[in-house]
Amino acid sequence: MARGEPLFTKYDLGLTLLGQDQKVKEAVERIDANAFLNSNQEDLCDELCQEFTINVPLLKDGAIELDQREAHVDVSQDPMRMIFDRSQPIYMKGTEITFFVPYEGDRNLFGFRPNSFTLNPPCAQINQSELAFTYTRLDHNSEAVRRDFQSDLASIQNHLQTQRNQVKQYNETVRSKIQRWITERRERLLKSQGMAAALGYPMRRRPDAPSTYTAPTIRKKVSIAQTAAATAKPFKPEPTLDIAEYEHILSVISNMVAVMERSPNAFRGMKEEDLRQHFLVQLNGQYEGQATGETFNFEGKTDILIRVEGKNIFIAECKFWDGPESFNKALDQLLGYASWRDTKIALLIFNRDRNLTTLLQKIPELVKNHPNFRKQQEYKSESGFRFLLHHKDDKARDLILTVAVFEVPA
């Protein structure tokens, strides 16, 4: 057996996992209230995930190195030797062989006992980025050393694999739990500070809004969420469009395209501005004339803009697909239109006489290569994508971008 401390014996991994959720939740609650409210929620979630995801060590057995030196071997406890006084060390010259095995992951996991383990645990010296297995022999039996090392290495690999199986479910769910606890605390803090009223800038829908293009089961006022740049100063709410209302606006646009598909002759040969006007008619039918086209906003003119009480809450750009260069230009235009407070934007791509499948395959790659790209989000749509980008002048300010691709009559 190698010289060193016994591994996988100090703590019970199963019991630790049972209490891990509570520790993560406590970490969310410990953050200063103002810093919490002013933090970018995605960044905060990323940081907590990085902190609390359990990284079981992975041994790099393809990078093992060896060291050999002469050593004094204590034989006082060797039962095969006739020694009358074993209370004192008795040294003989021998050979010391040390194997260095690099690893990646959390070194603390070498101290946790998985739910399947051996009563004769392997031993090794745990260094910052490698395990050291040291063996001493009085003979020169290299095969015996190799056999002992491979046995210890296999035992450690088995323990680590058992740990991976045990923590898999925890790691797969930790992000969704953190997101839920962040949302819950945010809502609680806003209410406790008496800001519940600041959560809603009412944007009343017409009671007689046509249901031809959308059929919501419940009509409601627009709910406005609050966002702010990451800072520790006292939190001041900033109005932005609630995600549910954002989805409703996109659905109105999507349902208008469905009408185009059902009546292609009526829309055949239309240009961008003509198609846009049809979207504006439907949006104004839902939002009391608040949707405008070619409205000046920040650095340029955007195709579709919804403004409530002087605040922009939705910005969209309409473009016919004309290749990657045109797409990138349209995306840059859209980001240029977005002021610091705008947080939800959309790029509507009209496809005419192009291979739709090939086009859809290109879009995620194009957005991911953009310098403002942060991550792609899950979005249930056959011809749409959802991304998170940062504002062009403020990396702490997130923008939700939806790219929707529509077939239009040639």
C-alpha positions in Angstrom: 0.0 0.0 0.0 1.2 3.5 -0.8 2.3 5.8 2.0 -0.1 8.7 2.7 -3.5 9.4 4.2 -6.5 7.1 3.8 -8.8 8.5 1.1 -12.6 8.6 1.1 -13.0 8.2 4.9 -13.6 11.6 6.5 -17.1 12.6 5.6 -20.3 10.9 4.3 -21.1 12.2 0.8 -24.8 11.2 1.0 -25.4 13.2 4.2 -23.5 16.1 2.8 -25.7 16.1 -0.3 -28.9 16.1 1.9 -27.8 19.4 3.4 -26.3 21.0 0.3 -29.5 22.6 -0.9 -29.9 24.4 2.4 -26.4 25.8 2.1 -27.0 27.1 -1.4 -30.2 28.8 -0.3 -28.4 30.3 2.7 -25.7 31.7 0.3 -28.5 33.4 -1.8 -30.0 34.9 1.4 -26.6 36.2 2.8 -26.0 38.6 -0.1 -26.5 42.2 0.8 -30.0 43.3 -0.2 -29.0 46.3 -2.3 -26.1 44.4 -4.0 -28.5 41.6 -4.7 -31.2 43.7 -6.3 -28.6 45.6 -8.3 -26.8 42.5 -9.5 -27.3 41.0 -13.0 -29.3 37.9 -12.1 -27.8 35.7 -14.8 -24.3 36.7 -13.6 -25.3 36.0 -10.0 -26.7 32.6 -10.9 -23.5 31.8 -12.8 -21.3 32.7 -9.9 -23.4 30.6 -7.4 -23.5 27.7 -9.8 -19.7 27.8 -10.2 -19.4 27.9 -6.4 -21.8 25.1 -5.6 -21.6 22.7 -8.5 -19.7 19.6 -7.2 -16.7 18.9 -9.4 -15.6 15.3 -8.7 -11.9 14.9 -9.4 -10.9 13.5 -12.8 -7.5 11.7 -12.8 -5.3 12.3 -15.7 -3.8 8.9 -15.9 -2.2 9.6 -19.3 0.1 12.2 -17.6 1.5 10.1 -14.8 5.1 10.8 -13.8 7.6 8.8 -11.7 10.4 9.6 -9.3 12.9 7.2 -7.8 15.4 7.7 -5.0 17.4 5.7 -2.4 15.7 5.6 0.9 16.1 4.3 4.5 13.4 1.8 5.1 12.2 1.2 8.7 11.9 -2.6 9.1 11.2 -2.6 12.8 7.6 -3.7 12.3 8.3 -6.3 9.7 6.9 -9.6 11.3 9.1 -11.7 9.0 12.2 -10.3 10.7 13.6 -11.5 14.0 13.7 -8.2 16.0 13.7 -8.3 19.8 13.1 -4.6 20.4 10.5 -3.1 18.0 10.0 0.1 20.0 12.9 1.8 18.1 13.2 2.2 14.3 15.6 0.0 12.5 16.6 1.2 9.1 17.9 -0.6 6.0 18.8 0.9 2.7 16.1 0.4 0.0 14.4 2.2 -2.9 11.5 4.7 -2.8 9.3 5.0 -5.9 6.7 7.8 -6.1 4.0 8.1 -8.8 2.5 11.5 -9.4 -1.0 11.4 -10.9 -2.4 14.9 -11.9 -6.1 15.5 -11.4 -8.8 18.2 -12.1 -11.6 19.0 -9.8 -12.3 19.6 -6.1 -9.5 18.0 -3.9 -11.9 18.0 -1.0 -13.9 15.1 -2.6 -11.0 12.8 -1.9 -12.1 13.0 1.8 -15.8 12.1 1.1 -17.1 8.5 1.4 -19.5 7.6 -1.4 -22.4 5.2 -0.9 -20.3 2.3 -2.2 -16.8 2.0 -0.7 -14.2 -0.5 0.5 -13.2 -1.1 4.1 -9.5 -1.0 3.0 -9.3 2.4 1.4 -6.5 3.5 -0.8 -3.9 5.9 0.5 -2.1 8.7 -1.2 -0.7 12.2 -0.5 -3.2 14.8 -1.7 -1.4 17.8 -3.3 -2.9 20.9 -4.9 -3.2 19.4 -8.4 -1.8 15.8 -8.1 -1.9 12.7 -6.0 1.4 11.2 -4.9 1.7 7.4 -4.3 4.9 6.5 -2.6 6.2 2.9 -2.2 9.4 1.6 -0.6 11.0 -1.7 -1.1 14.2 -3.5 0.0 14.3 -5.6 -3.2 14.1 -4.5 -6.8 10.8 -6.1 -7.7 9.4 -3.5 -10.1 6.5 -5.7 -11.1 5.3 -5.7 -7.4 5.5 -1.9 -7.3 3.5 -1.7 -10.5 0.9 -4.1 -9.3 0.4 -2.2 -6.0 0.2 1.1 -7.8 -2.3 -0.1 -10.3 -4.4 -1.6 -7.6 -4.5 1.6 -5.6 -5.2 3.7 -8.7 -8.1 1.4 -9.8 -9.6 1.7 -6.3 -9.5 5.5 -6.4 -11.1 5.5 -9.9 -13.9 3.3 -8.7 -14.6 5.5 -5.7 -14.6 8.6 -7.9 -17.0 7.1 -10.4 -19.3 6.2 -7.6 -19.2 9.8 -6.4 -20.0 11.0 -9.9 -23.0 8.8 -10.1 -24.1 10.0 -6.7 -23.8 13.8 -7.3 -25.2 13.7 -10.9 -28.8 14.5 -10.0 -27.7 17.3 -7.6 -25.5 18.9 -10.3 -28.3 18.7 -12.9 -30.8 20.5 -10.8 -28.6 23.0 -8.9 -29.0 25.8 -11.5 -32.8 25.7 -11.6 -32.9 25.8 -7.8 -30.6 28.8 -7.6 -32.7 30.6 -10.3 -35.8 29.9 -8.3 -34.3 31.1 -5.0 -32.9 34.2 -6.6 -36.4 35.0 -8.1 -38.1 34.3 -4.8 -35.8 36.5 -2.8 -35.9 39.3 -5.4 -39.7 39.4 -5.2 -39.6 39.3 -1.4 -37.1 42.2 -1.2 -39.1 44.3 -3.6 -42.3 43.8 -1.6 -40.6 44.4 1.8 -39.2 47.7 0.5 -42.7 48.8 -0.5 -41.9 48.7 -4.2 -44.7 46.4 -5.3 -46.4 49.3 -7.1 -43.1 49.9 -9.1 -43.5 46.4 -10.6 -46.3 47.5 -12.9 -46.5 50.3 -15.5 -50.0 49.5 -16.7 -50.3 49.0 -20.5 -54.0 48.4 -21.0 -55.1 46.2 -23.8 -58.2 47.0 -25.7 -61.2 45.1 -24.3 -62.3 44.4 -27.9 -58.8 43.4 -29.2 -59.4 41.0 -32.1 -58.8 37.4 -31.5 -58.0 36.6 -35.1 -54.3 36.6 -34.5 -54.1 35.6 -30.8 -56.5 34.0 -28.4 -55.3 34.5 -24.8 -57.5 32.9 -22.1 -57.0 35.8 -19.6 -56.5 39.4 -20.5 -54.4 41.3 -18.1 -52.4 44.6 -17.7 -48.8 44.5 -18.6 -46.5 43.6 -15.8 -43.3 45.6 -15.7 -40.3 44.0 -14.1 -37.3 45.9 -12.6 -33.7 45.7 -13.6 -30.6 47.6 -12.6 -26.8 47.7 -13.2 -24.6 45.7 -10.8 -23.8 48.1 -8.0 -24.0 48.2 -4.2 -25.7 51.6 -4.1 -29.4 51.8 -3.0 -31.6 50.0 -5.4 -33.8 52.1 -7.7 -36.3 50.2 -9.9 -36.0 50.4 -13.7 -39.1 49.6 -15.7 -38.8 46.8 -18.3 -41.3 44.6 -20.1 -42.4 41.5 -18.3 -41.4 38.3 -20.0 -45.0 37.1 -20.3 -46.0 40.3 -22.2 -42.9 39.9 -24.4 -44.0 36.5 -25.4 -47.5 37.8 -26.1 -46.1 40.4 -28.4 -44.1 37.8 -30.3 -47.2 35.6 -30.5 -49.2 38.4 -32.1 -46.4 38.8 -34.7 -46.2 35.0 -35.2 -49.9 34.7 -35.7 -49.9 37.4 -38.3 -47.4 35.4 -40.3 -49.8 32.4 -40.0 -52.4 34.6 -41.7 -49.9 35.3 -44.5 -49.3 31.6 -45.0 -53.1 31.0 -45.3 -53.6 33.8 -47.7 -50.4 34.0 -49.8 -51.9 35.9 -52.7 -52.8 38.8 -50.5 -49.2 39.3 -49.4 -47.2 38.1 -52.4 -44.3 40.4 -53.4 -44.7 42.7 -50.4 -41.6 44.6 -49.3 -40.3 44.9 -45.7 -42.1 48.1 -44.9 -45.4 46.7 -46.3 -45.1 43.5 -44.2 -44.2 45.6 -41.1 -47.3 47.7 -41.5 -49.4 44.6 -41.1 -47.6 43.8 -37.9 -48.2 47.3 -36.6 -51.9 47.1 -37.3 -52.3 44.0 -35.2 -50.0 45.3 -32.4 -51.9 48.6 -32.2 -55.1 46.6 -32.1 -53.8 45.0 -29.0 -52.0 47.9 -27.4 -54.1 51.0 -28.1 -51.9 52.6 -30.7 -48.6 52.3 -28.8 -46.8 50.4 -31.5 -45.0 52.6 -34.1 -42.8 51.9 -37.1 -39.6 53.8 -38.1 -39.6 55.5 -34.7 -36.4 57.3 -33.7 -34.8 55.6 -30.7 -31.3 56.1 -29.3 -29.0 55.8 -32.3 -31.3 55.2 -35.2 -34.7 54.2 -36.5 -36.1 50.8 -35.5 -38.8 49.0 -37.4 -41.2 48.2 -34.6 -41.2 50.1 -31.2 -43.7 49.8 -28.4 -43.5 52.8 -26.0 -45.4 53.1 -22.7 -45.5 56.4 -20.8 -42.4 57.6 -22.6 -40.5 54.4 -22.0 -39.5 51.9 -24.7 -40.4 48.4 -23.7 -40.1 46.5 -27.0 -37.9 47.0 -30.0 -37.9 44.8 -33.2 -36.1 45.0 -36.5 -37.5 43.4 -39.7 -35.2 42.1 -42.4 -35.4 39.9 -45.5 -32.7 37.2 -45.3 -29.8 38.2 -47.6 -26.9 36.2 -46.1 -24.8 36.3 -43.0 -23.3 39.8 -43.6 -26.8 41.3 -43.9 -27.9 39.4 -40.7 -24.9 40.7 -38.7 -25.6 44.2 -39.9 -29.2 44.0 -38.8 -28.2 42.7 -35.4 -25.7 45.5 -34.9 -28.5 47.9 -36.0 -30.9 46.5 -33.4 -28.3 46.7 -30.6 -27.6 50.3 -31.7 -31.3 51.2 -31.3 -31.4 49.7 -27.8 -30.9 52.3 -25.1 -29.6 51.3 -21.7 -33.0 50.6 -20.2 -34.3 48.5 -23.2 -34.0 44.8 -22.2 -36.1 42.9 -24.7 -35.5 43.0 -28.4 -36.4 40.9 -31.5 -35.0 40.4 -34.9 -37.7 39.3 -37.4 -36.2 37.5 -40.5 -38.4 37.1 -43.6 -37.4 34.2 -45.8 -38.3 34.2 -49.5 -37.0 31.8 -52.1 -34.2 30.5 -49.8 -33.6 27.1 -48.1 -35.2 27.5 -44.7 -33.4 24.5 -43.1 -30.0 25.8 -44.1 -30.9 29.3 -42.9 -32.1 28.0 -39.5 -28.8 26.1 -39.1 -26.8 29.3 -39.6 -28.5 31.7 -37.2 -27.3 30.2 -33.8 -23.7 30.2 -35.1 -23.9 33.8 -36.3 -25.3 35.1 -33.0 -22.8 33.1 -30.9 -19.9 34.7 -32.9 -21.2 38.2 -32.1 -19.0 40.0 -29.5 -22.1 40.8 -27.3 -23.2 37.2 -27.1 -23.5 35.7 -23.6 -25.5 32.5 -23.9 -28.3 30.7 -25.9 -31.5 30.1 -23.9 -34.0 27.4 -24.3 -36.8 28.5 -26.7 -39.6 26.2 -27.9 -40.0 27.2 -31.5 -39.5 25.4 -34.8 -38.1 28.6 -36.5 -37.0 30.8 -33.6 -34.2 31.2 -31.2 -33.6 33.0 -27.9 -30.3 34.5 -26.8 -28.9 36.5 -24.0 -26.6 39.4 -25.1 -25.0 42.2 -23.1 -25.6 45.8 -23.9 -23.0 47.2 -26.3 -21.9 49.8 -23.7 -22.5 47.9 -20.5 -21.6 44.3 -19.9 -23.6 44.1 -16.7 -26.8 45.0 -18.6 -28.5 42.0 -20.3 -30.6 42.1 -23.4 -33.0 39.2 -24.3 -32.9 38.7 -28.1 -35.4 36.6 -29.9 -34.6 35.8 -33.6 -37.8 34.6 -35.4 -37.7 33.4 -39.0 -40.8 33.5 -41.1 -41.6 32.2 -44.6 -43.3 34.8 -46.6 -45.0 34.4 -50.0 -42.7 35.0 -53.0 
